[in-house]
Amino acid sequence: MSSVLSTISLLAGLLALVRSTWERRAANRLPIVDLLRDRFSSPQFSPILIGFATGTIVVLGPFGLSLGLGWVQPHPVGDITGNALFLGLTTILIKMVWAAIEELIFRGALLPQLSKLTNGLVGLAVSSLLFTWGHLERQGARAPDILSLLVFGLDGAGFGIAYLATRNLWMPTIWHAAKNIWVWLLFSESTLQLTRGIFQASYSGPPLWVGASNQAGLLDVVVSFVTVALLATIYRRQLVQGVEWIKSQ
């Protein structure tokens, strides 16, 4: 069942990307370039800074709380060699590019297409659900449990709210990338990594609260929920306008 849902997510995202690209076809133009220009237009310092801050908070918040309570113990992975530094910087670049690709698909293409069929709020909800389903392709010990799926859903909602509020993909992309990079640095457990991060964490606290290797805990859910709720509150006026604006994209 999980593989079916992840396949549906992938197909829906790719179809939305194709349609969004096709809508921009014109003589002597590359529609995918026009789509990228539309979605990543006018980078501004404030949204990028807020994106980095939110991506940092949703990882360092639960980690710091667990560390203070003695529920998690970070262990340095070893000396940083020249080769490890090169692989680490390459890993960061890969994670940034991958975050941009995912945001282009799920927020830059899928969210607008769904909003045209329904409305902006339904488009936000369904695109967040499909984004969550996309993580069901992970198998074995990495297969997400219920709490991890809740965090992915909150991530999708937060990224969508950031896009609707700012009308470009810079904030959600930086948020997305920052979160993935911090997870890799602190836990050395993530996808698309060429080398280990700075630490390897071991867990001794209640599994329900701290989670486990490759899994979220209730602390992650709470911090992610509060972060997304605060973002929606701060940008409530822009969000209301964005819900209407997205239907024209």
Summary of the structure (lengths in Angstrom):
residues: 249
radius of gyration: 18.3
end to end distance: 32.6
largest distance: 62.0
contacts: 825
relative contact order: 0.18
helix: 74%
strand: 5%
